[in-house]
Amino acid sequence: MIELPKLPYDKSGLEPYISQETLDFHYGKHHQTYVTKLNALIKDTQFMEMSLEDIILKASGAIFNNAAQVWNHTFYWESLSDKQQQQPQGPLLDAINRDFGSLEQFVQQFSEQAASIFGSGWCWLVLNPADASLQIMQTSNAELPMTQNKHALLTCDVWEHAYYIDARNQRPKYIENFWNVVNWERVAQRYAIHTES
């Protein structure tokens, strides 16, 4: 059985940038619904004993969509922190400077890519395993980097339920606020895991 993971901070921990009310709905309702639907779909099937990642890589249709959304949301919550206004440092910052010119240019490019996704989806910072380069990647709906053999480092959820309470229909405002709660320590850990292995 797949369970809803515990948040790594209080629901009010991301305020004022992402409200407790948003987490009540986004985490408590939307994320929980994906978990509930996935468990119903995999009951008494070959997927019941599989890890979430294996389900994603082997399933299709509704099972894939719900499994991927469970994974994407968990990854998103872990990409955020109540230790606000962090800055990337060390090898991660060096890689960002190398591949995007500067942190400022990366933030601008990522924000533009996130804002321009048509409909619902996700914007990612990924590591290409072939050459260890960083790349900004857009995915639609429940799609995610692992199905394209890329390592996710950071994501921004641009489904409307991520921001409609706090920013109404203003996705760019939500993205601007997102940068204040990015968990750069966690992003750096992910980068280190994939570059040292």
N, C-alpha and C positions, 0 to 999 in steps of 0.2 A: 504493500500500500504506500502511495505517495502522500507525504504530509506537508502541510503549509509550514515552511521554516519560520523560526522566530526572527523578528526584526532585530538588527544589531544595535538599535537605539530606541528610545521612547518615541511614541507616535508624535509627540510634540517637539522632538529633538531637531527637526529640520526647519522649524519656524525661525524667522518670519518668511523664509524663502519658499517652503512647501509646508502647507498647513496640516495640523492634526486632522482636520476634517477631510482633506484630500487623502491622507493615509487611511482614515477610517473606511473610505469608499474604495480607493485604489488597491490597498493591501487587504483590508478586511472583507471587501465584497468581490471585486474583480479577480484578484489573485486567488482568493479562496474558491471562487466559482470554477476557475480552471482546474484546481486541484480536485474538487468534487466531481466535475465532469470527467476528468481523466480516470479517476478511480472507478467510476461507473462503467466507462468504456473498456477498461482493461480487465475487469472482473471476469474470472474463468477463461482467460485467454493466455497465450504464450507470453504476453507482456507483463503479466502480474509479478513475476519474479525478477524482472529486469531492472537495471538502474535507469534513472531518468535519461541519462545520456544514450544508453543503448536503445531505449524506446524511440528517442528522437531519430537516431541513425537508421532504425529498421522499420519504423512505422510510416504510414501515410494517412492522408485524409484527416478526419476529426481527431484520431488518436495523436497523430503528429502535431496538429495545431494546438491541442490542449497541453501536450507534453512540452512543446517548445515554449509556449507562453508561461508555463510554470517555471521553466528554466530561465527564460529571459527576465521575468520579473524578479526572481531570486537574485540573479546577477545584477540587475538594476539596483535593488535595495542595498546590495553589498558594495555598489559603486558610489554610494552616498554616505555622508558622515555628519554626525552632530558636532564634530570638531571643524567648525566652519572656516572657510577662506584659507584652506590649505594651498600649498604650491608644490608642484612636482620638483624633485631634486635628483641629484646623482645620475646614474646611467640612463634612467627614463628621460630626464630632462635633456641629456646629451642627445638621445635618439630623436626626441621631438625637434630639437634645434637642427639636427642633421637632416631630417626628412621634411620638415615644414618651414625651416628658416628661423623660427623663433616660437616661443610659447604663444605670443600674441597672434601670430599668423595662424598657428594651429587652431586656437580658440575661434578665430574669425572664420576659418574654413569649415571647421566642424559645425559651428553655429549655422552657417549658411546652408550646409548640407542637411542638417537636421530640420531647418525651417522649410526646406524645399521638397521634402518627401511628400508625394501626393497621397492623400488619404492617411491611412494608419500604418505605423511601422516603427522602426528603430534606427538610430544612428550609432555607429560603433567606431571605436579606435581599435584596430586589429594589428596583429603581428603576422607577417607572412613568413612561414617557416622556411621557405626556400632560401631567402636571402636576409632574413631578420630585419626587413624594413617595416616601417609603420605605415598604415594606410587608413583613411577614413572610408567607411563602408556604409551604404544605405541598404536596409532590407525592408520588405513590405510585410504587413500582417504579422505572422508568427515566424517568418524566416529568420535564420541566425547564422553566424559565421562558421560554426563547426561543420555544417553540411557542405561547406566550400573549402574545408581543410585550412581554415584560418583560426588563429587564436584570439579570442576576444579579450580586450584589456579594459575597456570602458564602454558603457552604453548610455544613451539617453532615450527614454521611452517617449515617442511622439504620438501615441494614441491619444485621442482627445480626453479620455478619462484620466490621463496623467495631469491635466492642467485646467480642465473646464471649471472647476470650483474656484481656483485661485486666480486664474488669468482669463477666464471666459474663453473667447475664441482667439486670444492673442498668443499664439505659439511662440513667437520671438521673445516675448516677455518672460514666459516660462523658461525658455532656453537660457536667457540672461541670468535668471535666478539660479538655474541648475549649477552654474559654475561656482557659486558660493558654497555649495554643499558637496562637491566632488570629493571622494575619498582617495586622494592622490597616493596615500600610503598603500592602500589596497591595490591600486593600479600598478604601483611600482613593484609590489610583491608578485603580481601576475606576470609582469614583464620579466622579473628576475627568474621566476620558475621556468618560463618558456625559453629564455636565452641561455640559461645555465645547464639545461638538460641536454 
